[in-house]
Amino acid sequence: MRASADPAAVRALEALERLEREHDEAEAHHAAVDTLVRRWLDDDGLSSEDTDALREHLAHLSALYERHIELEDKEVFPAVARALDRGQIAEIGREMAARRQLHTPIDALLAPAHSPPASS
């Protein structure tokens, strides 16, 4: 895809690069939240400055994930669906599940939905 001059491929790659940057940004906010929450638990409370910082990091994460999910849903996933076959998508899903230590087989998620039996 990187060698493609197709405008859709270029947009998809730009979107992927943005998502990667957002992952890095989210990691920094998550680390700060973890530190603040540990302090909260250890000290049985937070200073007003730490409380403000925690709220700010959580607000950033909320806004970041909202944009991130919208970009995935509207640009990245449709581009991937056009560019890759089911097997390739399933392999990417397995890799993502392994990174996140998920145990739901991706193949089950990709299986065609079954219609409920018709009632008489």
MOPAC internal coordinates of N, CA, C and O (Angstrom, degrees):
PM7 1SCF
backbone

  N    0.0000 0     0.00 0     0.00 0    0    0    0
  C    1.4460 1     0.00 0     0.00 0    1    0    0
  C    1.5325 1   110.67 1     0.00 0    2    1    0
  O    1.2310 1   120.44 1   147.03 1    3    2    1
  N    1.3333 1   116.76 1   -32.97 1    3    2    1
  C    1.4672 1   119.58 1  -176.67 1    5    3    2
  C    1.5235 1   112.00 1   -62.93 1    6    5    3
  O    1.2310 1   119.68 1   151.01 1    7    6    5
  N    1.3140 1   118.21 1   -28.99 1    7    6    5
  C    1.4544 1   121.27 1  -178.45 1    9    7    6
  C    1.5283 1   112.21 1   -85.47 1   10    9    7
  O    1.2310 1   120.58 1   170.76 1   11   10    9
  N    1.3051 1   116.49 1    -9.24 1   11   10    9
  C    1.4619 1   120.96 1  -175.88 1   13   11   10
  C    1.5256 1   111.46 1   -73.38 1   14   13   11
  O    1.2310 1   121.33 1   -37.85 1   15   14   13
  N    1.3166 1   115.06 1   142.15 1   15   14   13
  C    1.4647 1   121.41 1   174.27 1   17   15   14
  C    1.5286 1   110.20 1   -97.61 1   18   17   15
  O    1.2310 1   120.74 1   178.35 1   19   18   17
  N    1.3202 1   116.19 1    -1.65 1   19   18   17
  C    1.4612 1   121.22 1   179.34 1   21   19   18
  C    1.5301 1   109.01 1   -59.38 1   22   21   19
  O    1.2310 1   119.90 1   -54.17 1   23   22   21
  N    1.3361 1   117.79 1   125.83 1   23   22   21
  C    1.4746 1   120.44 1  -178.22 1   25   23   22
  C    1.5276 1   113.27 1   -56.46 1   26   25   23
  O    1.2310 1   119.94 1   144.23 1   27   26   25
  N    1.3256 1   117.71 1   -35.77 1   27   26   25
  C    1.4683 1   120.47 1   179.47 1   29   27   26
  C    1.5231 1   110.21 1   -66.72 1   30   29   27
  O    1.2310 1   120.23 1   139.54 1   31   30   29
  N    1.3268 1   117.17 1   -40.46 1   31   30   29
  C    1.4685 1   120.75 1   178.64 1   33   31   30
  C    1.5239 1   110.43 1   -66.40 1   34   33   31
  O    1.2310 1   120.34 1   139.47 1   35   34   33
  N    1.3216 1   116.96 1   -40.53 1   35   34   33
  C    1.4653 1   121.23 1   178.60 1   37   35   34
  C    1.5218 1   109.88 1   -62.34 1   38   37   35
  O    1.2310 1   120.20 1   134.58 1   39   38   37
  N    1.3400 1   117.22 1   -45.42 1   39   38   37
  C    1.4740 1   121.19 1   178.83 1   41   39   38
  C    1.5274 1   110.97 1   -62.39 1   42   41   39
  O    1.2310 1   120.66 1   139.52 1   43   42   41
  N    1.3305 1   116.35 1   -40.48 1   43   42   41
  C    1.4578 1   120.46 1  -179.51 1   45   43   42
  C    1.5306 1   110.48 1   -64.59 1   46   45   43
  O    1.2310 1   120.34 1   138.30 1   47   46   45
  N    1.3245 1   116.96 1   -41.70 1   47   46   45
  C    1.4660 1   119.81 1   178.61 1   49   47   46
  C    1.5242 1   111.33 1   -66.47 1   50   49   47
  O    1.2310 1   120.39 1   140.43 1   51   50   49
  N    1.3245 1   116.86 1   -39.57 1   51   50   49
  C    1.4629 1   120.19 1   176.47 1   53   51   50
  C    1.5285 1   110.43 1   -62.15 1   54   53   51
  O    1.2310 1   121.00 1   140.14 1   55   54   53
  N    1.3312 1   115.69 1   -39.86 1   55   54   53
  C    1.4604 1   120.02 1   178.64 1   57   55   54
  C    1.5319 1   110.24 1   -65.21 1   58   57   55
  O    1.2310 1   120.28 1   138.83 1   59   58   57
  N    1.3297 1   117.07 1   -41.17 1   59   58   57
  C    1.4643 1   120.17 1   179.04 1   61   59   58
  C    1.5279 1   111.10 1   -63.66 1   62   61   59
  O    1.2310 1   120.56 1   139.90 1   63   62   61
  N    1.3251 1   116.54 1   -40.10 1   63   62   61
  C    1.4640 1   120.03 1   177.92 1   65   63   62
  C    1.5262 1   110.55 1   -63.83 1   66   65   63
  O    1.2310 1   120.63 1   140.11 1   67   66   65
  N    1.3164 1   116.39 1   -39.89 1   67   66   65
  C    1.4737 1   120.13 1   177.26 1   69   67   66
  C    1.5213 1   110.37 1   -63.84 1   70   69   67
  O    1.2310 1   120.33 1   137.45 1   71   70   69
  N    1.3388 1   116.97 1   -42.55 1   71   70   69
  C    1.4624 1   120.36 1   178.78 1   73   71   70
  C    1.5260 1   111.02 1   -61.34 1   74   73   71
  O    1.2310 1   120.30 1   139.89 1   75   74   73
  N    1.3313 1   117.04 1   -40.11 1   75   74   73
  C    1.4636 1   119.93 1   178.62 1   77   75   74
  C    1.5245 1   110.96 1   -63.48 1   78   77   75
  O    1.2310 1   120.41 1   137.79 1   79   78   77
  N    1.3372 1   116.82 1   -42.21 1   79   78   77
  C    1.4711 1   119.96 1   177.15 1   81   79   78
  C    1.5305 1   110.58 1   -62.42 1   82   81   79
  O    1.2310 1   120.86 1   139.93 1   83   82   81
  N    1.3248 1   115.96 1   -40.07 1   83   82   81
  C    1.4606 1   119.97 1   179.06 1   85   83   82
  C    1.5276 1   111.56 1   -65.26 1   86   85   83
  O    1.2310 1   120.26 1   144.88 1   87   86   85
  N    1.3381 1   117.10 1   -35.12 1   87   86   85
  C    1.4668 1   119.85 1   176.34 1   89   87   86
  C    1.5262 1   109.93 1   -61.80 1   90   89   87
  O    1.2310 1   120.75 1   136.64 1   91   90   89
  N    1.3270 1   116.17 1   -43.36 1   91   90   89
  C    1.4701 1   120.03 1   178.53 1   93   91   90
  C    1.5277 1   110.50 1   -62.77 1   94   93   91
  O    1.2310 1   120.67 1   135.91 1   95   94   93
  N    1.3244 1   116.32 1   -44.09 1   95   94   93
  C    1.4618 1   120.87 1   179.14 1   97   95   94
  C    1.5317 1   110.40 1   -62.14 1   98   97   95
  O    1.2310 1   120.57 1   136.91 1   99   98   97
  N    1.3187 1   116.52 1   -43.09 1   99   98   97
  C    1.4664 1   120.49 1  -179.92 1  101   99   98
  C    1.5265 1   110.81 1   -63.42 1  102  101   99
  O    1.2310 1   120.08 1   140.71 1  103  102  101
  N    1.3312 1   117.46 1   -39.29 1  103  102  101
  C    1.4639 1   120.25 1   178.81 1  105  103  102
  C    1.5183 1   111.32 1   -58.32 1  106  105  103
  O    1.2310 1   120.58 1   137.66 1  107  106  105
  N    1.3344 1   116.49 1   -42.34 1  107  106  105
  C    1.4678 1   120.32 1   179.76 1  109  107  106
  C    1.5308 1   110.67 1   -63.62 1  110  109  107
  O    1.2310 1   120.26 1   137.24 1  111  110  109
  N    1.3273 1   117.11 1   -42.76 1  111  110  109
  C    1.4680 1   120.11 1   178.56 1  113  111  110
  C    1.5285 1   111.18 1   -66.86 1  114  113  111
  O    1.2310 1   120.35 1   139.36 1  115  114  113
  N    1.3429 1   116.93 1   -40.64 1  115  114  113
  C    1.4644 1   120.04 1   178.39 1  117  115  114
  C    1.5262 1   110.92 1   -62.37 1  118  117  115
  O    1.2310 1   120.15 1   139.63 1  119  118  117
  N    1.3163 1   117.32 1   -40.37 1  119  118  117
  C    1.4649 1   120.42 1   178.80 1  121  119  118
  C    1.5250 1   110.43 1   -62.44 1  122  121  119
  O    1.2310 1   120.56 1   136.98 1  123  122  121
  N    1.3206 1   116.54 1   -43.02 1  123  122  121
  C    1.4632 1   120.34 1   178.79 1  125  123  122
  C    1.5293 1   110.82 1   -64.73 1  126  125  123
  O    1.2310 1   120.10 1   137.31 1  127  126  125
  N    1.3235 1   117.42 1   -42.69 1  127  126  125
  C    1.4665 1   121.50 1   178.22 1  129  127  126
  C    1.5274 1   109.53 1   -61.55 1  130  129  127
  O    1.2310 1   120.36 1   134.67 1  131  130  129
  N    1.3385 1   116.91 1   -45.33 1  131  130  129
  C    1.4713 1   119.96 1   179.19 1  133  131  130
  C    1.5268 1   111.10 1   -58.06 1  134  133  131
  O    1.2310 1   120.39 1   135.18 1  135  134  133
  N    1.3251 1   116.86 1   -44.82 1  135  134  133
  C    1.4648 1   121.04 1   179.65 1  137  135  134
  C    1.5218 1   110.79 1   -61.38 1  138  137  135
  O    1.2310 1   120.81 1   133.10 1  139  138  137
  N    1.3248 1   116.07 1   -46.90 1  139  138  137
  C    1.4674 1   120.01 1  -178.47 1  141  139  138
  C    1.5255 1   112.45 1   -65.86 1  142  141  139
  O    1.2310 1   120.32 1   139.26 1  143  142  141
  N    1.3177 1   116.99 1   -40.74 1  143  142  141
  C    1.4729 1   120.03 1   179.94 1  145  143  142
  C    1.5284 1   110.20 1   -67.89 1  146  145  143
  O    1.2310 1   120.13 1   140.59 1  147  146  145
  N    1.3286 1   117.36 1   -39.41 1  147  146  145
  C    1.4772 1   119.21 1   176.30 1  149  147  146
  C    1.5326 1   110.49 1   -61.42 1  150  149  147
  O    1.2310 1   120.96 1   138.15 1  151  150  149
  N    1.3395 1   115.77 1   -41.85 1  151  150  149
  C    1.4657 1   120.15 1   178.08 1  153  151  150
  C    1.5280 1   110.06 1   -61.86 1  154  153  151
  O    1.2310 1   121.05 1   136.85 1  155  154  153
  N    1.3255 1   115.59 1   -43.15 1  155  154  153
  C    1.4621 1   121.64 1   179.31 1  157  155  154
  C    1.5353 1   110.24 1   -57.53 1  158  157  155
  O    1.2310 1   121.26 1   132.55 1  159  158  157
  N    1.3359 1   115.20 1   -47.45 1  159  158  157
  C    1.4637 1   119.76 1  -178.87 1  161  159  158
  C    1.5316 1   111.67 1   -68.62 1  162  161  159
  O    1.2310 1   120.49 1   137.04 1  163  162  161
  N    1.3247 1   116.66 1   -42.96 1  163  162  161
  C    1.4672 1   120.65 1  -179.16 1  165  163  162
  C    1.5196 1   112.13 1   -65.59 1  166  165  163
  O    1.2310 1   120.54 1   139.65 1  167  166  165
  N    1.3382 1   116.58 1   -40.35 1  167  166  165
  C    1.4651 1   121.28 1  -174.49 1  169  167  166
  C    1.5279 1   113.10 1   -98.16 1  170  169  167
  O    1.2310 1   120.75 1  -179.98 1  171  170  169
  N    1.3228 1   116.17 1     0.02 1  171  170  169
  C    1.4642 1   122.11 1  -177.76 1  173  171  170
  C    1.5334 1   111.57 1    57.50 1  174  173  171
  O    1.2310 1   121.21 1  -142.80 1  175  174  173
  N    1.3265 1   115.28 1    37.20 1  175  174  173
  C    1.4577 1   119.86 1   177.76 1  177  175  174
  C    1.5179 1   110.56 1   157.76 1  178  177  175
  O    1.2310 1   121.09 1    -9.02 1  179  178  177
  N    1.3273 1   115.52 1   170.98 1  179  178  177
  C    1.4623 1   122.28 1   178.59 1  181  179  178
  C    1.5213 1   109.16 1  -129.53 1  182  181  179
  O    1.2310 1   121.39 1   -29.70 1  183  182  181
  N    1.3101 1   114.94 1   150.30 1  183  182  181
  C    1.4590 1   119.51 1   172.21 1  185  183  182
  C    1.5262 1   108.06 1   -68.46 1  186  185  183
  O    1.2310 1   120.25 1   -14.85 1  187  186  185
  N    1.3136 1   117.14 1   165.15 1  187  186  185
  C    1.4682 1   119.54 1   178.98 1  189  187  186
  C    1.5237 1   110.55 1   -63.84 1  190  189  187
  O    1.2310 1   120.24 1   145.67 1  191  190  189
  N    1.3460 1   117.14 1   -34.33 1  191  190  189
  C    1.4815 1   120.07 1   178.12 1  193  191  190
  C    1.5273 1   110.41 1   -65.55 1  194  193  191
  O    1.2310 1   120.69 1   136.27 1  195  194  193
  N    1.3345 1   116.28 1   -43.73 1  195  194  193
  C    1.4670 1   119.91 1   178.95 1  197  195  194
  C    1.5264 1   111.22 1   -67.06 1  198  197  195
  O    1.2310 1   120.53 1   142.99 1  199  198  197
  N    1.3229 1   116.59 1   -37.01 1  199  198  197
  C    1.4677 1   120.34 1   177.58 1  201  199  198
  C    1.5230 1   109.82 1   -62.39 1  202  201  199
  O    1.2310 1   120.62 1   135.54 1  203  202  201
  N    1.3268 1   116.42 1   -44.46 1  203  202  201
  C    1.4699 1   120.34 1   177.70 1  205  203  202
  C    1.5231 1   111.04 1   -62.57 1  206  205  203
  O    1.2310 1   120.65 1   137.92 1  207  206  205
  N    1.3377 1   116.35 1   -42.08 1  207  206  205
  C    1.4630 1   120.34 1   179.61 1  209  207  206
  C    1.5271 1   110.85 1   -63.48 1  210  209  207
  O    1.2310 1   120.56 1   137.46 1  211  210  209
  N    1.3272 1   116.54 1   -42.54 1  211  210  209
  C    1.4630 1   120.21 1   178.48 1  213  211  210
  C    1.5190 1   110.59 1   -61.27 1  214  213  211
  O    1.2310 1   120.27 1   133.43 1  215  214  213
  N    1.3208 1   117.09 1   -46.57 1  215  214  213
  C    1.4684 1   120.21 1   178.35 1  217  215  214
  C    1.5272 1   110.93 1   -59.40 1  218  217  215
  O    1.2310 1   120.52 1   138.57 1  219  218  217
  N    1.3251 1   116.60 1   -41.43 1  219  218  217
  C    1.4632 1   120.42 1  -179.02 1  221  219  218
  C    1.5258 1   111.47 1   -64.65 1  222  221  219
  O    1.2310 1   120.49 1   135.04 1  223  222  221
  N    1.3303 1   116.67 1   -44.96 1  223  222  221
  C    1.4748 1   119.58 1   179.07 1  225  223  222
  C    1.5269 1   110.87 1   -63.52 1  226  225  223
  O    1.2310 1   120.20 1   138.63 1  227  226  225
  N    1.3225 1   117.23 1   -41.37 1  227  226  225
  C    1.4704 1   120.24 1   179.45 1  229  227  226
  C    1.5221 1   111.32 1   -66.36 1  230  229  227
  O    1.2310 1   120.08 1   141.83 1  231  230  229
  N    1.3295 1   117.45 1   -38.17 1  231  230  229
  C    1.4665 1   120.37 1   177.21 1  233  231  230
  C    1.5265 1   110.67 1   -64.82 1  234  233  231
  O    1.2310 1   120.57 1   138.58 1  235  234  233
  N    1.3416 1   116.52 1   -41.42 1  235  234  233
  C    1.4676 1   120.01 1   177.58 1  237  235  234
  C    1.5306 1   110.56 1   -61.72 1  238  237  235
  O    1.2310 1   120.87 1   135.69 1  239  238  237
  N    1.3341 1   115.94 1   -44.31 1  239  238  237
  C    1.4635 1   119.27 1   179.54 1  241  239  238
  C    1.5179 1   111.47 1   -62.61 1  242  241  239
  O    1.2310 1   120.39 1   137.01 1  243  242  241
  N    1.3134 1   116.86 1   -42.99 1  243  242  241
  C    1.4630 1   120.60 1  -179.83 1  245  243  242
  C    1.5266 1   110.48 1   -60.82 1  246  245  243
  O    1.2310 1   120.09 1   132.12 1  247  246  245
  N    1.3192 1   117.43 1   -47.88 1  247  246  245
  C    1.4715 1   120.96 1   179.76 1  249  247  246
  C    1.5203 1   111.05 1   -65.61 1  250  249  247
  O    1.2310 1   120.48 1   138.91 1  251  250  249
  N    1.3253 1   116.68 1   -41.09 1  251  250  249
  C    1.4650 1   120.68 1  -179.28 1  253  251  250
  C    1.5271 1   110.40 1   -61.96 1  254  253  251
  O    1.2310 1   120.33 1   132.98 1  255  254  253
  N    1.3383 1   116.98 1   -47.02 1  255  254  253
  C    1.4628 1   119.21 1  -178.47 1  257  255  254
  C    1.5218 1   111.83 1   -67.46 1  258  257  255
  O    1.2310 1   120.11 1   146.10 1  259  258  257
  N    1.3051 1   117.39 1   -33.90 1  259  258  257
  C    1.4650 1   119.23 1   176.81 1  261  259  258
  C    1.5292 1   110.43 1   -60.98 1  262  261  259
  O    1.2310 1   120.41 1   131.25 1  263  262  261
  N    1.3268 1   116.82 1   -48.75 1  263  262  261
  C    1.4810 1   120.97 1   178.00 1  265  263  262
  C    1.5208 1   110.84 1   -64.59 1  266  265  263
  O    1.2310 1   120.92 1   137.70 1  267  266  265
  N    1.3145 1   115.84 1   -42.30 1  267  266  265
  C    1.4568 1   122.53 1  -176.27 1  269  267  266
  C    1.5337 1   110.77 1   -60.71 1  270  269  267
  O    1.2310 1   120.85 1   131.65 1  271  270  269
  N    1.3157 1   115.97 1   -48.35 1  271  270  269
  C    1.4681 1   120.57 1  -179.01 1  273  271  270
  C    1.5242 1   110.49 1   -65.95 1  274  273  271
  O    1.2310 1   120.22 1   140.49 1  275  274  273
  N    1.3188 1   117.19 1   -39.51 1  275  274  273
  C    1.4624 1   120.13 1   178.14 1  277  275  274
  C    1.5304 1   110.92 1   -62.34 1  278  277  275
  O    1.2310 1   120.07 1   137.17 1  279  278  277
  N    1.3249 1   117.48 1   -42.83 1  279  278  277
  C    1.4602 1   121.38 1   178.46 1  281  279  278
  C    1.5259 1   110.94 1   -63.37 1  282  281  279
  O    1.2310 1   120.42 1   136.98 1  283  282  281
  N    1.3244 1   116.80 1   -43.02 1  283  282  281
  C    1.4621 1   120.07 1   177.71 1  285  283  282
  C    1.5261 1   110.65 1   -61.39 1  286  285  283
  O    1.2310 1   120.69 1   130.36 1  287  286  285
  N    1.3314 1   116.30 1   -49.64 1  287  286  285
  C    1.4654 1   120.81 1  -175.16 1  289  287  286
  C    1.5229 1   113.36 1   -66.86 1  290  289  287
  O    1.2310 1   120.24 1   140.68 1  291  290  289
  N    1.3315 1   117.15 1   -39.32 1  291  290  289
  C    1.4675 1   119.95 1  -173.60 1  293  291  290
  C    1.5206 1   114.29 1   -90.59 1  294  293  291
  O    1.2310 1   119.93 1   152.50 1  295  294  293
  N    1.3357 1   117.73 1   -27.50 1  295  294  293
  C    1.4632 1   119.07 1  -175.31 1  297  295  294
  C    1.5255 1   113.73 1  -119.28 1  298  297  295
  O    1.2310 1   120.96 1   126.45 1  299  298  297
  N    1.3226 1   115.78 1   -53.55 1  299  298  297
  C    1.4626 1   118.87 1  -171.09 1  301  299  298
  C    1.5200 1   112.26 1   -70.67 1  302  301  299
  O    1.2310 1   119.84 1   127.15 1  303  302  301
  N    1.3288 1   117.91 1   -52.85 1  303  302  301
  C    1.4576 1   119.68 1  -176.67 1  305  303  302
  C    1.5273 1   112.73 1   -61.08 1  306  305  303
  O    1.2310 1   119.04 1   136.46 1  307  306  305
  N    1.3445 1   119.43 1   -43.54 1  307  306  305
  C    1.4680 1   118.33 1   176.33 1  309  307  306
  C    1.5334 1   112.85 1   -62.30 1  310  309  307
  O    1.2310 1   120.15 1   141.59 1  311  310  309
  N    1.3382 1   117.32 1   -38.41 1  311  310  309
  C    1.4725 1   120.00 1   178.73 1  313  311  310
  C    1.5181 1   110.82 1   -65.38 1  314  313  311
  O    1.2310 1   120.72 1   138.57 1  315  314  313
  N    1.3223 1   116.22 1   -41.43 1  315  314  313
  C    1.4622 1   120.41 1   178.39 1  317  315  314
  C    1.5230 1   110.08 1   -64.16 1  318  317  315
  O    1.2310 1   120.15 1   137.80 1  319  318  317
  N    1.3179 1   117.32 1   -42.20 1  319  318  317
  C    1.4710 1   120.97 1  -179.65 1  321  319  318
  C    1.5207 1   111.10 1   -61.62 1  322  321  319
  O    1.2310 1   120.46 1   146.15 1  323  322  321
  N    1.3420 1   116.73 1   -33.85 1  323  322  321
  C    1.4771 1   119.54 1   178.51 1  325  323  322
  C    1.5242 1   112.01 1   -77.51 1  326  325  323
  O    1.2310 1   120.06 1   148.49 1  327  326  325
  N    1.3400 1   117.49 1   -31.51 1  327  326  325
  C    1.4588 1   120.78 1  -171.28 1  329  327  326
  C    1.5234 1   114.23 1   -92.55 1  330  329  327
  O    1.2310 1   119.76 1   154.01 1  331  330  329
  N    1.3313 1   118.07 1   -25.99 1  331  330  329
  C    1.4591 1   120.93 1  -173.58 1  333  331  330
  C    1.5224 1   111.26 1  -118.74 1  334  333  331
  O    1.2310 1   121.18 1   -24.95 1  335  334  333
  N    1.3332 1   115.35 1   155.05 1  335  334  333
  C    1.4655 1   118.89 1   175.94 1  337  335  334
  C    1.5317 1   109.55 1   -89.17 1  338  337  335
  O    1.2310 1   120.99 1    -7.43 1  339  338  337
  N    1.3283 1   115.71 1   172.57 1  339  338  337
  C    1.4759 1   120.91 1  -176.77 1  341  339  338
  C    1.5194 1   112.48 1   -56.58 1  342  341  339
  O    1.2310 1   120.44 1   139.32 1  343  342  341
  N    1.3133 1   116.76 1   -40.68 1  343  342  341
  C    1.4659 1   120.48 1  -178.85 1  345  343  342
  C    1.5253 1   111.40 1   -63.17 1  346  345  343
  O    1.2310 1   120.59 1   137.34 1  347  346  345
  N    1.3199 1   116.47 1   -42.66 1  347  346  345
  C    1.4667 1   120.28 1   178.91 1  349  347  346
  C    1.5272 1   110.83 1   -66.12 1  350  349  347
  O    1.2310 1   120.56 1   138.65 1  351  350  349
  N    1.3183 1   116.53 1   -41.35 1  351  350  349
  C    1.4710 1   120.51 1   178.09 1  353  351  350
  C    1.5239 1   109.65 1   -63.94 1  354  353  351
  O    1.2310 1   119.96 1   138.24 1  355  354  353
  N    1.3328 1   117.68 1   -41.76 1  355  354  353
  C    1.4643 1   121.00 1   179.10 1  357  355  354
  C    1.5245 1   110.49 1   -62.64 1  358  357  355
  O    1.2310 1   120.06 1   140.14 1  359  358  357
  N    1.3250 1   117.49 1   -39.86 1  359  358  357
  C    1.4652 1   120.72 1   179.03 1  361  359  358
  C    1.5278 1   110.97 1   -64.22 1  362  361  359
  O    1.2310 1   120.12 1   137.67 1  363  362  361
  N    1.3173 1   117.37 1   -42.33 1  363  362  361
  C    1.4699 1   121.06 1   176.34 1  365  363  362
  C    1.5284 1   109.47 1   -61.54 1  366  365  363
  O    1.2310 1   120.60 1   137.80 1  367  366  365
  N    1.3213 1   116.46 1   -42.20 1  367  366  365
  C    1.4654 1   120.77 1   178.10 1  369  367  366
  C    1.5207 1   112.34 1   -61.38 1  370  369  367
  O    1.2310 1   120.52 1   138.85 1  371  370  369
  N    1.3447 1   116.62 1   -41.15 1  371  370  369
  C    1.4680 1   120.33 1   178.29 1  373  371  370
  C    1.5257 1   110.55 1   -64.15 1  374  373  371
  O    1.2310 1   120.65 1   138.28 1  375  374  373
  N    1.3425 1   116.35 1   -41.72 1  375  374  373
  C    1.4722 1   120.13 1   178.50 1  377  375  374
  C    1.5275 1   110.74 1   -62.62 1  378  377  375
  O    1.2310 1   120.43 1   136.26 1  379  378  377
  N    1.3361 1   116.78 1   -43.74 1  379  378  377
  C    1.4654 1   120.47 1   179.46 1  381  379  378
  C    1.5311 1   110.42 1   -64.68 1  382  381  379
  O    1.2310 1   120.10 1   137.36 1  383  382  381
  N    1.3206 1   117.41 1   -42.64 1  383  382  381
  C    1.4644 1   121.09 1  -179.90 1  385  383  382
  C    1.5287 1   110.15 1   -63.14 1  386  385  383
  O    1.2310 1   120.16 1   139.45 1  387  386  385
  N    1.3348 1   117.30 1   -40.55 1  387  386  385
  C    1.4623 1   120.27 1   179.17 1  389  387  386
  C    1.5257 1   110.88 1   -64.53 1  390  389  387
  O    1.2310 1   120.23 1   139.11 1  391  390  389
  N    1.3358 1   117.17 1   -40.89 1  391  390  389
  C    1.4714 1   120.24 1   178.07 1  393  391  390
  C    1.5104 1   111.12 1   -62.82 1  394  393  391
  O    1.2310 1   120.51 1   145.56 1  395  394  393
  N    1.3147 1   116.64 1   -34.44 1  395  394  393
  C    1.4652 1   120.75 1  -177.89 1  397  395  394
  C    1.5290 1   111.91 1   -95.06 1  398  397  395
  O    1.2310 1   120.89 1  -177.01 1  399  398  397
  N    1.3211 1   115.90 1     2.99 1  399  398  397
  C    1.4622 1   123.30 1   179.86 1  401  399  398
  C    1.5266 1   111.94 1    56.13 1  402  401  399
  O    1.2310 1   121.00 1  -137.15 1  403  402  401
  N    1.3367 1   115.70 1    42.85 1  403  402  401
  C    1.4608 1   121.44 1   176.52 1  405  403  402
  C    1.5168 1   109.03 1   -89.33 1  406  405  403
  O    1.2310 1   121.02 1   -28.47 1  407  406  405
  N    1.3099 1   115.66 1   151.53 1  407  406  405
  C    1.4614 1   119.55 1  -175.92 1  409  407  406
  C    1.5172 1   113.67 1  -115.31 1  410  409  407
  O    1.2310 1   119.54 1  -177.30 1  411  410  409
  N    1.3299 1   118.48 1     2.70 1  411  410  409
  C    1.4578 1   120.91 1   176.99 1  413  411  410
  C    1.5233 1   107.97 1   -80.25 1  414  413  411
  O    1.2310 1   119.76 1   -58.69 1  415  414  413
  N    1.3193 1   118.07 1   121.31 1  415  414  413
  C    1.4620 1   118.84 1   179.94 1  417  415  414
  C    1.5332 1   110.46 1   -62.15 1  418  417  415
  O    1.2310 1   120.69 1   -52.25 1  419  418  417
  N    1.3215 1   116.28 1   127.75 1  419  418  417
  C    1.4626 1   121.18 1  -178.25 1  421  419  418
  C    1.5230 1   110.37 1   -63.02 1  422  421  419
  O    1.2310 1   120.19 1   148.54 1  423  422  421
  N    1.3216 1   117.24 1   -31.46 1  423  422  421
  C    1.4639 1   119.78 1  -179.96 1  425  423  422
  C    1.5272 1   110.87 1   -60.69 1  426  425  423
  O    1.2310 1   120.48 1   144.97 1  427  426  425
  N    1.3315 1   116.68 1   -35.03 1  427  426  425
  C    1.4680 1   119.74 1   178.32 1  429  427  426
  C    1.5235 1   110.54 1   -67.31 1  430  429  427
  O    1.2310 1   120.62 1   144.70 1  431  430  429
  N    1.3259 1   116.41 1   -35.30 1  431  430  429
  C    1.4586 1   119.81 1   179.10 1  433  431  430
  C    1.5246 1   111.95 1   -71.64 1  434  433  431
  O    1.2310 1   120.48 1   151.52 1  435  434  433
  N    1.3179 1   116.68 1   -28.48 1  435  434  433
  C    1.4713 1   121.00 1  -178.79 1  437  435  434
  C    1.5112 1   113.25 1   -88.49 1  438  437  435
  O    1.2310 1   120.37 1   170.68 1  439  438  437
  N    1.3322 1   116.91 1    -9.32 1  439  438  437
  C    1.4616 1   120.32 1  -179.35 1  441  439  438
  C    1.5165 1   109.50 1   -62.39 1  442  441  439
  O    1.2310 1   120.38 1   -34.73 1  443  442  441
  N    1.3248 1   116.88 1   145.27 1  443  442  441
  C    1.4665 1   118.86 1   178.77 1  445  443  442
  C    1.5229 1   110.72 1   -59.78 1  446  445  443
  O    1.2310 1   121.17 1   -37.94 1  447  446  445
  N    1.2997 1   115.37 1   142.06 1  447  446  445
  C    1.4615 1   120.12 1   179.22 1  449  447  446
  C    1.5195 1   108.79 1   -67.61 1  450  449  447
  O    1.2310 1   121.27 1   -38.68 1  451  450  449
  N    1.3078 1   115.17 1   141.32 1  451  450  449
  C    1.4685 1   120.85 1   178.43 1  453  451  450
  C    1.5166 1   108.10 1   -97.40 1  454  453  451
  O    1.2310 1   121.28 1   -44.77 1  455  454  453
  N    1.2883 1   115.16 1   135.23 1  455  454  453
  C    1.4619 1   120.35 1   176.83 1  457  455  454
  C    1.5042 1   108.97 1   -78.90 1  458  457  455
  O    1.2310 1   119.84 1   -36.48 1  459  458  457
  N    1.3277 1   117.91 1   143.52 1  459  458  457
  C    1.4646 1   118.65 1   176.11 1  461  459  458
  C    1.5258 1   109.54 1   -66.00 1  462  461  459
  O    1.2310 1   120.33 1   -29.04 1  463  462  461
  N    1.3137 1   116.97 1   150.96 1  463  462  461
  C    1.4654 1   119.01 1   179.76 1  465  463  462
  C    1.5303 1   110.27 1   -60.42 1  466  465  463
  O    1.2310 1   121.25 1   -36.10 1  467  466  465
  N    1.2939 1   115.22 1   143.90 1  467  466  465
  C    1.4723 1   120.63 1   178.52 1  469  467  466
  C    1.5053 1   109.14 1   -66.55 1  470  469  467
  O    1.2310 1   120.89 1   -45.99 1  471  470  469
  N    1.3252 1   115.90 1   134.01 1  471  470  469
  C    1.4795 1   118.72 1   178.09 1  473  471  470
  C    1.5127 1   108.94 1   -88.59 1  474  473  471
  O    1.2310 1   121.60 1   -31.08 1  475  474  473
  N    1.3223 1   114.55 1   148.92 1  475  474  473
  C    1.4560 1   117.68 1  -179.25 1  477  475  474
  C    1.4851 1   111.06 1  -103.28 1  478  477  475
  O    1.2310 1   120.10 1   180.00 1  479  478  477

